[in-house]
Amino acid sequence: MDIIKTRFEEHIALAQLVAQSEIMQQVADAAAIIKKALAGGHKVLFCGNGGTALIMLLAEMGVLLSVSRHSNTEKM
């Protein structure tokens, strides 16, 4: 159980650092590009390996859920 708690604490600490960094604008820019691509009927390919694969998978799911949620309420 301690390892799980440690991993969550590490994740929270990293998320807080990212939220305070300049990368947030880059993430927003990337999300806008992905949204435009999907709205245009294009594919968006993600890849990863090693320890980043799960993080990228979760990020992909978040982006897709956000786009799908907003596509039902906003005209793209």
Contacts in CASP RR format, 6 or more apart in sequence:
PFRMAT RR
TARGET T0000
AUTHOR 0000-0000-0000
METHOD contacts of the structure
MODEL  1
MDIIKTRFEEHIALAQLVAQSEIMQQVADAAAIIKKALAGGHKVLFCGNG
GTALIMLLAEMGVLLSVSRHSNTEKM
18 24 0 8 1.000
31 63 0 8 1.000
31 66 0 8 1.000
34 44 0 8 1.000
34 63 0 8 1.000
34 67 0 8 1.000
35 67 0 8 1.000
35 76 0 8 1.000
37 43 0 8 1.000
37 44 0 8 1.000
38 44 0 8 1.000
38 67 0 8 1.000
39 71 0 8 1.000
39 76 0 8 1.000
46 56 0 8 1.000
46 57 0 8 1.000
46 60 0 8 1.000
47 56 0 8 1.000
48 56 0 8 1.000
END
